[in-house]
Amino acid sequence: MRENGIVVGSVRTWRCITTKADQLNAVATNELDRDFTATRVNEKWVTDVTFVPTEEG
């Protein structure tokens, strides 16, 4: 393509949309308040979900 002078007009980059504004859904309370120390097994579980693909997007 470069030898024939053909160039791409635009490049679309894929972008993950992770936030939908919804006033009806409240933010969950911060139960741990950044205190991740546990005194027994399975006392505190945490996770971070960044992106979960669904049919709805």
C-alpha positions in Angstrom: 0.0 0.0 0.0 2.8 2.4 0.9 4.5 1.8 -2.5 1.3 2.6 -4.3 0.6 5.8 -2.2 -2.5 4.3 -0.6 -3.1 5.6 2.9 -5.8 4.9 5.5 -8.3 7.8 5.9 -9.0 7.2 9.6 -8.2 4.6 12.3 -11.0 3.7 14.7 -9.7 2.6 18.0 -11.9 0.3 20.2 -12.9 2.0 23.4 -14.5 0.3 26.3 -17.5 2.2 27.8 -17.7 1.3 31.5 -19.9 3.9 32.9 -23.6 4.6 32.4 -25.0 7.5 34.4 -27.9 6.1 36.4 -29.3 8.2 39.3 -31.4 5.3 40.6 -28.4 3.1 41.4 -26.5 4.2 44.5 -22.8 3.7 45.2 -22.2 0.9 47.7 -21.0 1.8 51.1 -17.3 1.4 52.0 -17.5 -1.3 54.6 -13.8 -1.9 54.9 -12.6 1.8 54.9 -9.3 0.5 53.5 -8.7 -1.7 56.5 -7.8 -5.0 54.7 -6.3 -6.8 57.7 -8.2 -9.9 58.7 -8.2 -11.7 62.0 -9.5 -15.0 60.6 -9.7 -16.9 57.3 -12.5 -15.7 54.9 -13.3 -12.6 57.0 -12.8 -10.1 54.2 -13.1 -10.7 50.5 -12.4 -7.9 48.0 -12.3 -7.7 44.2 -12.1 -5.2 41.4 -14.2 -5.7 38.2 -13.0 -3.5 35.5 -14.9 -4.8 32.5 -17.4 -7.6 31.9 -18.5 -8.0 28.3 -22.3 -8.5 27.9 -24.7 -8.7 25.0 -26.1 -5.3 26.0 -22.7 -3.7 26.0 
